[in-house]
Amino acid sequence: MLKRFYILWLFLALALSFWESGINQDTLTRISVLLFLCLTLLWSVRKSVSLGDPKKFFITRGVCFAAVVEGCYMISKPVVDSLKIVPGMPFSRMLYNYSLDLIFTIPAYVLIFYVIWYLINKYDYELWEYIVLMALGQALGDGGFTFVAQPLLLLLIPYVMTNYHAMNVAPYLMIRQTLPNGREKNLWRFVVPVILLPATYLSAGMVIHTFTKLAGLE
């Protein structure tokens, strides 16, 4: 039931957003994120990938995938507007801006994926519970102030959640069979991600804002 409802909601959110926005930097970003999501899902079905330490595998792959999504956003909404990549910009400058973006964002993603690792080891999630709840928590955290200012945008939140599917679904698919038995399967598993993940994003966002301001990028 959750799977069908969410897929329909996601399809409607994407269709309405694309129809409203047309072709611009944001829709190009979204298309690139969706293509990357497809690639990560294809990668997740490979049988030859060595997991090693599941925790290290999950966090490093998640952070690497997050870095790719950050790259997709460099043409529309990087960590600060002054780092945006625009047509005609020299490649060296593009690489410099992207590198600066990652310097500020990668530590936050490491923390975020540690939090997700904690959640999936404490609570027993069905696959679609994980897919929806983790992305929802991340989306609420990353766009919290926007959603507070314009709460009707919550109706289109699956549009934003695709960012986090591209980061966290494939690594989870790869390690989910290694998770311990006896994890909690209670109502708290639905509540904690949408509290803990936004709180993590808020804390990380405050630190990023402080350092980008100190660096003179805002």
C-alpha positions as CSV (number, residue, x, y, z in Angstrom):
1,M,0.0,0.0,0.0
2,L,2.8,2.5,1.0
3,K,4.7,1.6,-2.2
4,R,1.8,2.3,-4.5
5,F,0.8,5.5,-2.7
6,Y,4.3,6.9,-2.7
7,I,5.0,6.1,-6.3
8,L,1.8,7.8,-7.4
9,W,2.5,10.8,-5.2
10,L,6.1,11.0,-6.6
11,F,4.9,10.8,-10.2
12,L,2.3,13.5,-9.6
13,A,4.8,15.8,-7.8
14,L,7.4,15.4,-10.6
15,A,4.8,15.9,-13.4
16,L,3.3,19.1,-11.7
17,S,6.8,20.5,-11.0
18,F,8.1,19.9,-14.5
19,W,4.9,21.3,-16.0
20,E,5.0,24.4,-13.8
21,S,8.8,25.1,-14.2
22,G,9.5,24.1,-17.8
23,I,13.1,23.7,-18.7
24,N,15.3,25.6,-16.4
25,Q,18.4,24.9,-14.1
26,D,16.2,23.3,-11.5
27,T,14.5,20.8,-13.8
28,L,17.9,20.0,-15.4
29,T,19.2,19.3,-11.9
30,R,16.2,17.1,-11.2
31,I,16.6,15.1,-14.4
32,S,20.3,14.6,-13.7
33,V,19.5,13.4,-10.2
34,L,16.9,11.0,-11.5
35,L,19.3,9.6,-14.0
36,F,21.9,9.1,-11.3
37,L,19.3,7.4,-9.1
38,C,18.7,4.9,-11.9
39,L,22.4,4.3,-12.2
40,T,22.8,3.7,-8.5
41,L,19.9,1.2,-8.5
42,L,21.5,-0.7,-11.4
43,W,24.8,-0.7,-9.4
44,S,23.0,-2.1,-6.4
45,V,22.0,-5.3,-8.2
46,R,25.7,-6.2,-9.0
47,K,26.8,-9.4,-7.3
48,S,30.5,-8.8,-7.6
49,V,30.7,-5.8,-5.2
50,S,32.7,-6.5,-2.0
51,L,31.0,-5.1,1.0
52,G,33.8,-5.5,3.5
53,D,32.7,-3.7,6.7
54,P,28.9,-3.0,6.1
55,K,29.0,0.2,8.2
56,K,32.0,1.6,6.4
57,F,30.5,0.5,3.0
58,F,27.1,2.2,3.7
59,I,28.5,5.5,5.0
60,T,31.2,5.9,2.4
61,R,29.0,5.0,-0.6
62,G,26.2,7.2,0.8
63,V,28.6,10.2,1.1
64,C,30.1,9.6,-2.3
65,F,26.6,9.5,-3.8
66,A,25.7,12.7,-1.9
67,A,28.8,14.3,-3.5
68,V,27.4,13.5,-6.9
69,V,24.0,14.9,-6.1
70,E,25.8,18.1,-4.8
71,G,27.5,18.2,-8.2
72,C,24.1,18.1,-10.0
73,Y,23.0,21.0,-7.9
74,M,26.0,23.2,-8.8
75,I,24.0,24.7,-11.7
76,S,21.0,25.5,-9.7
77,K,21.5,25.7,-5.9
78,P,24.9,24.9,-4.5
79,V,25.6,25.3,-0.8
80,V,25.9,29.1,-1.3
81,D,24.8,31.1,-4.4
82,S,28.3,32.5,-5.0
83,L,29.5,29.0,-6.0
84,K,26.9,28.5,-8.7
85,I,28.3,27.2,-12.0
86,V,27.0,29.3,-14.9
87,P,27.4,29.0,-18.7
88,G,30.8,30.3,-20.0
89,M,32.6,29.7,-16.7
90,P,36.1,28.3,-17.2
91,F,36.4,24.6,-16.2
92,S,39.0,25.4,-13.6
93,R,36.6,27.7,-11.9
94,M,33.8,25.1,-12.1
95,L,36.1,22.6,-10.4
96,Y,37.1,25.2,-7.8
97,N,33.5,26.0,-6.9
98,Y,32.5,22.4,-6.7
99,S,35.5,21.6,-4.5
100,L,34.6,24.4,-2.1
101,D,31.0,23.2,-2.0
102,L,32.2,19.7,-1.0
103,I,34.5,21.0,1.6
104,F,31.5,22.5,3.4
105,T,29.0,19.8,2.7
106,I,30.8,16.4,2.9
107,P,31.4,16.6,6.7
108,A,27.7,17.2,7.1
109,Y,26.8,14.1,5.0
110,V,29.2,12.0,7.0
111,L,27.3,12.9,10.1
112,I,23.9,12.4,8.4
113,F,24.8,8.9,7.2
114,Y,26.1,8.0,10.7
115,V,22.6,9.0,12.0
116,I,20.9,6.9,9.3
117,W,23.2,4.0,10.2
118,Y,22.1,4.3,13.8
119,L,18.5,4.3,12.8
120,I,18.6,1.2,10.6
121,N,20.5,-0.7,13.3
122,K,18.0,0.3,16.0
123,Y,14.8,-0.1,14.1
124,D,13.5,-2.8,11.8
125,Y,12.3,-1.1,8.6
126,E,10.5,-2.6,5.7
127,L,12.1,-1.6,2.4
128,W,9.5,1.0,1.5
129,E,9.4,2.3,5.0
130,Y,13.1,3.0,4.8
131,I,12.8,4.5,1.3
132,V,10.1,7.0,2.3
133,L,11.1,7.8,5.9
134,M,14.8,8.4,5.4
135,A,14.2,10.6,2.4
136,L,11.4,12.4,4.2
137,G,13.5,13.1,7.2
138,Q,16.3,14.4,5.0
139,A,14.0,16.5,2.8
140,L,12.4,18.1,5.9
141,G,15.8,18.9,7.3
142,D,17.3,20.3,4.2
143,G,14.3,22.4,3.2
144,G,12.9,23.0,6.6
145,F,12.7,26.8,6.5
146,T,11.2,26.8,3.0
147,F,8.5,24.4,4.1
148,V,7.8,26.5,7.2
149,A,7.4,29.6,5.0
150,Q,5.4,27.8,2.3
151,P,3.8,24.8,3.8
152,L,1.8,24.0,0.7
153,L,5.1,22.9,-0.9
154,L,4.9,19.8,1.4
155,L,2.4,18.5,-1.1
156,L,5.3,18.3,-3.6
157,I,7.9,17.0,-1.2
158,P,8.5,13.8,-3.1
159,Y,10.1,16.0,-5.8
160,V,12.8,16.9,-3.3
161,M,13.0,13.4,-1.8
162,T,14.4,12.0,-5.0
163,N,17.7,13.7,-4.0
164,Y,18.0,11.5,-1.0
165,H,16.8,8.4,-2.8
166,A,19.8,8.9,-5.1
167,M,22.1,9.0,-2.0
168,N,20.8,6.4,0.4
169,V,18.7,3.7,-1.3
170,A,21.3,1.8,-3.2
171,P,23.8,1.5,-0.3
172,Y,20.9,0.3,1.9
173,L,19.9,-2.3,-0.6
174,M,23.5,-3.6,-0.6
175,I,23.8,-3.9,3.2
176,R,20.3,-4.6,4.5
177,Q,20.8,-8.3,4.8
178,T,23.8,-7.7,7.1
179,L,21.7,-5.7,9.7
180,P,21.3,-7.4,13.1
181,N,18.3,-9.4,14.2
182,G,16.1,-8.2,17.0
183,R,15.8,-4.6,16.0
184,E,12.8,-2.7,17.3
185,K,9.7,-2.7,15.2
186,N,7.4,-0.2,16.9
187,L,5.8,3.1,16.2
188,W,8.9,5.0,17.1
189,R,10.5,3.9,13.9
190,F,8.2,6.2,12.1
191,V,8.7,9.2,14.4
192,V,12.4,9.2,15.2
193,P,13.7,9.7,11.6
194,V,11.5,12.8,11.0
195,I,12.8,14.3,14.2
196,L,16.4,13.2,14.3
197,L,17.3,13.8,10.7
198,P,15.9,17.3,10.5
199,A,17.6,18.2,13.8
200,T,20.9,16.9,12.3
201,Y,20.4,19.0,9.2
202,L,19.6,22.0,11.2
203,S,22.7,21.6,13.3
204,A,24.9,21.0,10.3
205,G,23.3,23.9,8.4
206,M,24.1,26.3,11.2
207,V,27.8,25.2,11.2
208,I,28.0,25.5,7.4
209,H,26.4,28.9,7.4
210,T,28.9,30.1,10.0
211,F,31.9,28.9,8.1
212,T,30.8,30.0,4.7
213,K,30.2,33.5,6.1
214,L,33.6,33.5,7.7
215,A,35.1,32.5,4.4
216,G,33.4,35.4,2.7
217,L,31.2,33.3,0.4
218,E,27.9,34.8,1.5
